[in-house]
Amino acid sequence: MKLVFATHNKNKFKEVRQLLPTSIQLVSLTDIGCYDEIPETGKTLEANAQIKVDFITKNYGLACFADDTGLIVDALNGEPGVYSARYAGDQKSAEDNMNKLLLELKHKNNRSAKFQTVIALNLNHKTIFFNGIVKGVITTEKQGEKGFGYDPIFIPLGYNKTFAELPLAIKNKISHRGKAIEQLVAHLKVLINT
Ligand code: IMP
């Protein structure tokens, strides 16, 4: 079965490829030559993931899955949420986004937050969603060099280090994306064996 993972991100692709049965021919947006800027205009993570998979299925006629992630901060009524990538502007700078978030939380006692990943899968004319969440707290300053995005300011529940300080293997195991991918892989394995 040929399946598109709607990403150009090589690390994300590699991570998922390793988890899927070899009978699935996984291809990326780069592999199918799709360089269109797919507009992420949805107001929810589900809507954005759906927009991406529908774009690929409609234009390329292929089964596809796509992920969309947001950081949801309790004291900010769920912001930046679906706007996490562009929180500090269209330049999509992780540094600017983290600086803005730390400033917004400067005088807040409640530092609770969660990462959420939604995966939409378009297969056999149906869309199915998978959801992964990791709860944690936002630090008062950046800590660690690993990872990407908001990793240096997010400490997952039960740990005392940020995602940017923890080994990648641990992050992948407990993360929002890791959990959503785990469900996707389990679903695909059942389909292949039935
Ligand atoms: P995307 O949907 O994967 O593009 O993620 C949206 C935004 O959320 C990104 O621009 C990142 O800033 C942030 N983000 C997504 N996943 C993670 C993560 O695992 N750690 C830190 N930030 C993340």
py3Dmol code that shows the C-alpha trace and the ligand (Angstrom):
import py3Dmol

protein = """\
ATOM      1  CA  MET A   1       0.000   0.000   0.000  1.00  0.00           C
ATOM      2  CA  LYS A   2       1.298   3.456  -0.957  1.00  0.00           C
ATOM      3  CA  LEU A   3       0.746   6.058   1.752  1.00  0.00           C
ATOM      4  CA  VAL A   4       1.736   9.733   1.800  1.00  0.00           C
ATOM      5  CA  PHE A   5       2.937  11.338   5.029  1.00  0.00           C
ATOM      6  CA  ALA A   6       2.150  15.008   4.337  1.00  0.00           C
ATOM      7  CA  THR A   7       5.460  16.430   5.530  1.00  0.00           C
ATOM      8  CA  HIS A   8       8.792  17.637   4.171  1.00  0.00           C
ATOM      9  CA  ASN A   9      10.382  17.151   7.593  1.00  0.00           C
ATOM     10  CA  LYS A  10      13.009  14.382   7.206  1.00  0.00           C
ATOM     11  CA  ASN A  11      13.234  13.675  10.957  1.00  0.00           C
ATOM     12  CA  LYS A  12       9.493  13.228  11.392  1.00  0.00           C
ATOM     13  CA  PHE A  13       9.428  11.026   8.273  1.00  0.00           C
ATOM     14  CA  LYS A  14      12.268   8.802   9.463  1.00  0.00           C
ATOM     15  CA  GLU A  15      10.700   8.384  12.889  1.00  0.00           C
ATOM     16  CA  VAL A  16       7.391   7.181  11.415  1.00  0.00           C
ATOM     17  CA  ARG A  17       9.021   5.049   8.669  1.00  0.00           C
ATOM     18  CA  GLN A  18      10.837   3.020  11.330  1.00  0.00           C
ATOM     19  CA  LEU A  19       7.581   2.223  13.105  1.00  0.00           C
ATOM     20  CA  LEU A  20       5.521   1.139  10.100  1.00  0.00           C
ATOM     21  CA  PRO A  21       5.428  -2.369   8.566  1.00  0.00           C
ATOM     22  CA  THR A  22       7.619  -2.646   5.470  1.00  0.00           C
ATOM     23  CA  SER A  23       4.571  -3.595   3.376  1.00  0.00           C
ATOM     24  CA  ILE A  24       3.540   0.069   3.546  1.00  0.00           C
ATOM     25  CA  GLN A  25       5.303   2.171   0.924  1.00  0.00           C
ATOM     26  CA  LEU A  26       5.580   5.438   2.838  1.00  0.00           C
ATOM     27  CA  VAL A  27       6.333   8.537   0.754  1.00  0.00           C
ATOM     28  CA  SER A  28       6.781  12.191   1.768  1.00  0.00           C
ATOM     29  CA  LEU A  29       5.587  15.400   0.092  1.00  0.00           C
ATOM     30  CA  THR A  30       9.118  15.721  -1.281  1.00  0.00           C
ATOM     31  CA  ASP A  31       8.877  12.218  -2.790  1.00  0.00           C
ATOM     32  CA  ILE A  32       5.642  13.039  -4.643  1.00  0.00           C
ATOM     33  CA  GLY A  33       6.958  16.463  -5.755  1.00  0.00           C
ATOM     34  CA  CYS A  34       4.405  18.475  -3.789  1.00  0.00           C
ATOM     35  CA  TYR A  35       5.882  21.867  -2.919  1.00  0.00           C
ATOM     36  CA  ASP A  36       2.608  23.784  -2.680  1.00  0.00           C
ATOM     37  CA  GLU A  37       2.088  25.948   0.395  1.00  0.00           C
ATOM     38  CA  ILE A  38      -0.985  24.160   1.776  1.00  0.00           C
ATOM     39  CA  PRO A  39      -2.931  26.899   3.615  1.00  0.00           C
ATOM     40  CA  GLU A  40      -3.371  26.032   7.299  1.00  0.00           C
ATOM     41  CA  THR A  41      -6.438  28.200   7.769  1.00  0.00           C
ATOM     42  CA  GLY A  42      -8.364  25.907  10.137  1.00  0.00           C
ATOM     43  CA  LYS A  43      -9.392  27.077  13.597  1.00  0.00           C
ATOM     44  CA  THR A  44      -8.573  23.714  15.197  1.00  0.00           C
ATOM     45  CA  LEU A  45      -5.770  21.170  14.926  1.00  0.00           C
ATOM     46  CA  GLU A  46      -8.280  18.686  13.456  1.00  0.00           C
ATOM     47  CA  ALA A  47      -9.326  21.172  10.765  1.00  0.00           C
ATOM     48  CA  ASN A  48      -5.721  21.879   9.744  1.00  0.00           C
ATOM     49  CA  ALA A  49      -4.802  18.195   9.593  1.00  0.00           C
ATOM     50  CA  GLN A  50      -7.942  17.584   7.512  1.00  0.00           C
ATOM     51  CA  ILE A  51      -7.072  20.418   5.089  1.00  0.00           C
ATOM     52  CA  LYS A  52      -3.639  18.859   4.469  1.00  0.00           C
ATOM     53  CA  VAL A  53      -4.845  15.296   3.838  1.00  0.00           C
ATOM     54  CA  ASP A  54      -7.743  16.453   1.655  1.00  0.00           C
ATOM     55  CA  PHE A  55      -5.354  18.547  -0.466  1.00  0.00           C
ATOM     56  CA  ILE A  56      -3.167  15.505  -1.158  1.00  0.00           C
ATOM     57  CA  THR A  57      -5.990  13.032  -1.733  1.00  0.00           C
ATOM     58  CA  LYS A  58      -7.785  15.459  -4.080  1.00  0.00           C
ATOM     59  CA  ASN A  59      -4.722  16.531  -6.070  1.00  0.00           C
ATOM     60  CA  TYR A  60      -2.697  13.326  -6.083  1.00  0.00           C
ATOM     61  CA  GLY A  61      -5.358  10.636  -5.603  1.00  0.00           C
ATOM     62  CA  LEU A  62      -3.340   8.970  -2.855  1.00  0.00           C
ATOM     63  CA  ALA A  63      -4.049   7.723   0.653  1.00  0.00           C
ATOM     64  CA  CYS A  64      -2.476  10.150   3.084  1.00  0.00           C
ATOM     65  CA  PHE A  65      -1.982  11.178   6.689  1.00  0.00           C
ATOM     66  CA  ALA A  66      -0.978  14.543   8.145  1.00  0.00           C
ATOM     67  CA  ASP A  67      -0.231  15.855  11.616  1.00  0.00           C
ATOM     68  CA  ASP A  68      -0.858  19.189  13.259  1.00  0.00           C
ATOM     69  CA  THR A  69       0.480  20.183  16.670  1.00  0.00           C
ATOM     70  CA  GLY A  70      -0.190  22.964  19.139  1.00  0.00           C
ATOM     71  CA  LEU A  71       0.990  24.078  22.573  1.00  0.00           C
ATOM     72  CA  ILE A  72      -2.006  24.807  24.774  1.00  0.00           C
ATOM     73  CA  VAL A  73      -1.309  27.031  27.792  1.00  0.00           C
ATOM     74  CA  ASP A  74      -3.929  27.105  30.555  1.00  0.00           C
ATOM     75  CA  ALA A  75      -3.233  30.624  31.877  1.00  0.00           C
ATOM     76  CA  LEU A  76      -3.557  32.000  28.327  1.00  0.00           C
ATOM     77  CA  ASN A  77      -6.948  30.413  27.637  1.00  0.00           C
ATOM     78  CA  GLY A  78      -5.402  27.760  25.417  1.00  0.00           C
ATOM     79  CA  GLU A  79      -3.090  30.027  23.405  1.00  0.00           C
ATOM     80  CA  PRO A  80      -0.992  29.715  21.276  1.00  0.00           C
ATOM     81  CA  GLY A  81      -2.815  26.455  20.363  1.00  0.00           C
ATOM     82  CA  VAL A  82      -3.482  26.138  16.670  1.00  0.00           C
ATOM     83  CA  TYR A  83      -1.365  29.284  16.086  1.00  0.00           C
ATOM     84  CA  SER A  84       1.770  27.865  17.782  1.00  0.00           C
ATOM     85  CA  ALA A  85       4.012  28.044  14.707  1.00  0.00           C
ATOM     86  CA  ARG A  86       3.193  31.725  14.044  1.00  0.00           C
ATOM     87  CA  TYR A  87       2.688  32.893  17.648  1.00  0.00           C
ATOM     88  CA  ALA A  88       5.196  35.767  17.356  1.00  0.00           C
ATOM     89  CA  GLY A  89       4.658  36.397  13.624  1.00  0.00           C
ATOM     90  CA  ASP A  90       4.854  34.946  10.141  1.00  0.00           C
ATOM     91  CA  GLN A  91       8.624  34.459  10.381  1.00  0.00           C
ATOM     92  CA  LYS A  92       7.761  31.298  12.392  1.00  0.00           C
ATOM     93  CA  SER A  93      10.800  31.777  14.638  1.00  0.00           C
ATOM     94  CA  ALA A  94      11.061  29.350  17.572  1.00  0.00           C
ATOM     95  CA  GLU A  95      13.163  31.880  19.527  1.00  0.00           C
ATOM     96  CA  ASP A  96      10.620  34.684  19.017  1.00  0.00           C
ATOM     97  CA  ASN A  97       7.737  32.351  19.893  1.00  0.00           C
ATOM     98  CA  MET A  98       9.389  31.227  23.145  1.00  0.00           C
ATOM     99  CA  ASN A  99      10.321  34.799  24.114  1.00  0.00           C
ATOM    100  CA  LYS A 100       6.750  35.951  23.561  1.00  0.00           C
ATOM    101  CA  LEU A 101       5.334  33.085  25.601  1.00  0.00           C
ATOM    102  CA  LEU A 102       7.751  33.649  28.504  1.00  0.00           C
ATOM    103  CA  LEU A 103       6.800  37.338  28.521  1.00  0.00           C
ATOM    104  CA  GLU A 104       3.063  36.592  28.474  1.00  0.00           C
ATOM    105  CA  LEU A 105       3.532  34.231  31.452  1.00  0.00           C
ATOM    106  CA  LYS A 106       5.918  36.490  33.393  1.00  0.00           C
ATOM    107  CA  HIS A 107       3.436  37.351  36.136  1.00  0.00           C
ATOM    108  CA  LYS A 108       1.361  34.154  36.023  1.00  0.00           C
ATOM    109  CA  ASN A 109       1.552  31.521  38.749  1.00  0.00           C
ATOM    110  CA  ASN A 110      -0.227  28.853  36.733  1.00  0.00           C
ATOM    111  CA  ARG A 111       2.399  27.500  34.288  1.00  0.00           C
ATOM    112  CA  SER A 112       0.416  24.384  33.232  1.00  0.00           C
ATOM    113  CA  ALA A 113       0.399  23.522  29.539  1.00  0.00           C
ATOM    114  CA  LYS A 114       0.056  20.604  27.167  1.00  0.00           C
ATOM    115  CA  PHE A 115       1.240  19.688  23.700  1.00  0.00           C
ATOM    116  CA  GLN A 116      -1.402  18.121  21.496  1.00  0.00           C
ATOM    117  CA  THR A 117      -0.928  16.379  18.155  1.00  0.00           C
ATOM    118  CA  VAL A 118      -3.792  15.436  15.886  1.00  0.00           C
ATOM    119  CA  ILE A 119      -3.200  13.069  12.971  1.00  0.00           C
ATOM    120  CA  ALA A 120      -5.765  12.808  10.178  1.00  0.00           C
ATOM    121  CA  LEU A 121      -5.671   9.692   7.974  1.00  0.00           C
ATOM    122  CA  ASN A 122      -7.474   9.615   4.612  1.00  0.00           C
ATOM    123  CA  LEU A 123      -7.903   6.017   3.548  1.00  0.00           C
ATOM    124  CA  ASN A 124     -10.626   4.294   1.511  1.00  0.00           C
ATOM    125  CA  HIS A 125     -12.722   7.506   1.265  1.00  0.00           C
ATOM    126  CA  LYS A 126     -12.839   7.951   5.034  1.00  0.00           C
ATOM    127  CA  THR A 127     -10.991  10.263   7.448  1.00  0.00           C
ATOM    128  CA  ILE A 128      -9.927   8.936  10.847  1.00  0.00           C
ATOM    129  CA  PHE A 129      -8.293  11.062  13.576  1.00  0.00           C
ATOM    130  CA  PHE A 130      -5.691  10.094  16.196  1.00  0.00           C
ATOM    131  CA  ASN A 131      -4.897  12.266  19.168  1.00  0.00           C
ATOM    132  CA  GLY A 132      -1.812  12.479  21.405  1.00  0.00           C
ATOM    133  CA  ILE A 133      -1.344  14.694  24.460  1.00  0.00           C
ATOM    134  CA  VAL A 134       1.519  15.303  26.882  1.00  0.00           C
ATOM    135  CA  LYS A 135       0.928  17.505  29.936  1.00  0.00           C
ATOM    136  CA  GLY A 136       3.587  19.618  31.599  1.00  0.00           C
ATOM    137  CA  VAL A 137       4.672  23.073  32.726  1.00  0.00           C
ATOM    138  CA  ILE A 138       6.301  26.078  31.083  1.00  0.00           C
ATOM    139  CA  THR A 139       9.655  27.069  32.629  1.00  0.00           C
ATOM    140  CA  THR A 140      10.657  30.660  33.447  1.00  0.00           C
ATOM    141  CA  GLU A 141      13.705  30.483  31.164  1.00  0.00           C
ATOM    142  CA  LYS A 142      15.037  28.370  28.302  1.00  0.00           C
ATOM    143  CA  GLN A 143      16.885  25.193  29.271  1.00  0.00           C
ATOM    144  CA  GLY A 144      18.663  22.758  26.917  1.00  0.00           C
ATOM    145  CA  GLU A 145      19.844  22.575  23.340  1.00  0.00           C
ATOM    146  CA  LYS A 146      18.114  19.513  21.897  1.00  0.00           C
ATOM    147  CA  GLY A 147      14.842  19.301  19.990  1.00  0.00           C
ATOM    148  CA  PHE A 148      13.044  22.164  18.285  1.00  0.00           C
ATOM    149  CA  GLY A 149      10.176  24.621  18.662  1.00  0.00           C
ATOM    150  CA  TYR A 150       9.102  25.152  22.277  1.00  0.00           C
ATOM    151  CA  ASP A 151      11.184  22.233  23.627  1.00  0.00           C
ATOM    152  CA  PRO A 152      13.548  24.406  25.761  1.00  0.00           C
ATOM    153  CA  ILE A 153      10.664  25.818  27.835  1.00  0.00           C
ATOM    154  CA  PHE A 154       8.480  22.697  28.299  1.00  0.00           C
ATOM    155  CA  ILE A 155       8.958  20.226  31.175  1.00  0.00           C
ATOM    156  CA  PRO A 156       6.759  17.120  30.801  1.00  0.00           C
ATOM    157  CA  LEU A 157       4.859  15.947  33.894  1.00  0.00           C
ATOM    158  CA  GLY A 158       6.905  13.523  36.023  1.00  0.00           C
ATOM    159  CA  TYR A 159      10.273  14.887  34.830  1.00  0.00           C
ATOM    160  CA  ASN A 160      12.505  17.747  35.988  1.00  0.00           C
ATOM    161  CA  LYS A 161      14.120  18.462  32.630  1.00  0.00           C
ATOM    162  CA  THR A 162      12.795  20.182  29.518  1.00  0.00           C
ATOM    163  CA  PHE A 163      12.216  18.338  26.253  1.00  0.00           C
ATOM    164  CA  ALA A 164      15.391  20.096  25.053  1.00  0.00           C
ATOM    165  CA  GLU A 165      17.399  18.440  27.848  1.00  0.00           C
ATOM    166  CA  LEU A 166      15.885  14.942  27.720  1.00  0.00           C
ATOM    167  CA  PRO A 167      17.286  12.294  25.327  1.00  0.00           C
ATOM    168  CA  LEU A 168      15.297  12.130  22.084  1.00  0.00           C
ATOM    169  CA  ALA A 169      14.387   8.481  22.735  1.00  0.00           C
ATOM    170  CA  ILE A 170      12.581   9.509  25.931  1.00  0.00           C
ATOM    171  CA  LYS A 171      10.872  12.463  24.254  1.00  0.00           C
ATOM    172  CA  ASN A 172       9.621  10.262  21.401  1.00  0.00           C
ATOM    173  CA  LYS A 173       8.234   7.727  23.858  1.00  0.00           C
ATOM    174  CA  ILE A 174       6.215  10.167  25.972  1.00  0.00           C
ATOM    175  CA  SER A 175       5.499  12.974  23.533  1.00  0.00           C
ATOM    176  CA  HIS A 176       2.214  14.135  22.021  1.00  0.00           C
ATOM    177  CA  ARG A 177       3.420  13.141  18.536  1.00  0.00           C
ATOM    178  CA  GLY A 178       4.803   9.810  19.759  1.00  0.00           C
ATOM    179  CA  LYS A 179       1.438   8.901  21.273  1.00  0.00           C
ATOM    180  CA  ALA A 180      -0.563   9.911  18.184  1.00  0.00           C
ATOM    181  CA  ILE A 181       1.817   8.019  15.899  1.00  0.00           C
ATOM    182  CA  GLU A 182       1.587   4.928  18.117  1.00  0.00           C
ATOM    183  CA  GLN A 183      -2.191   4.860  17.559  1.00  0.00           C
ATOM    184  CA  LEU A 184      -1.826   5.432  13.809  1.00  0.00           C
ATOM    185  CA  VAL A 185       0.682   2.587  13.512  1.00  0.00           C
ATOM    186  CA  ALA A 186      -1.532   0.213  15.536  1.00  0.00           C
ATOM    187  CA  HIS A 187      -4.491   1.059  13.274  1.00  0.00           C
ATOM    188  CA  LEU A 188      -2.494   0.490  10.065  1.00  0.00           C
ATOM    189  CA  LYS A 189      -1.096  -2.811  11.357  1.00  0.00           C
ATOM    190  CA  VAL A 190      -4.627  -4.111  12.028  1.00  0.00           C
ATOM    191  CA  LEU A 191      -5.735  -3.041   8.528  1.00  0.00           C
ATOM    192  CA  ILE A 192      -2.826  -4.828   6.871  1.00  0.00           C
ATOM    193  CA  ASN A 193      -3.430  -8.038   8.783  1.00  0.00           C
ATOM    194  CA  THR A 194      -7.164  -8.176   8.033  1.00  0.00           C
TER     195      THR A 194
END
"""
ligand_1 = """\
23
IMP
P 3.578 21.409 13.447
O 2.105 21.229 13.358
O 4.324 20.122 13.647
O 4.130 22.279 12.340
O 3.828 22.232 14.809
C 3.342 23.532 15.032
C 4.300 24.280 15.947
O 4.276 23.654 17.242
C 5.739 24.213 15.477
O 6.098 25.338 14.775
C 6.543 24.116 16.733
O 6.918 25.422 17.113
C 5.582 23.545 17.752
N 5.892 22.137 18.014
C 5.374 21.043 17.387
N 5.871 19.912 17.904
C 6.726 20.301 18.876
C 7.575 19.577 19.761
O 7.646 18.336 19.778
N 8.313 20.322 20.613
C 8.288 21.682 20.635
N 7.539 22.389 19.823
C 6.756 21.707 18.948
"""
view = py3Dmol.view(width=600, height=400)
view.addModel(protein, "pdb")
view.setStyle({"model": 0}, {"cartoon": {"style": "trace"}})
view.addModel(ligand_1, "xyz")
view.setStyle({"model": 1}, {"stick": {}})
view.zoomTo()
view.show()
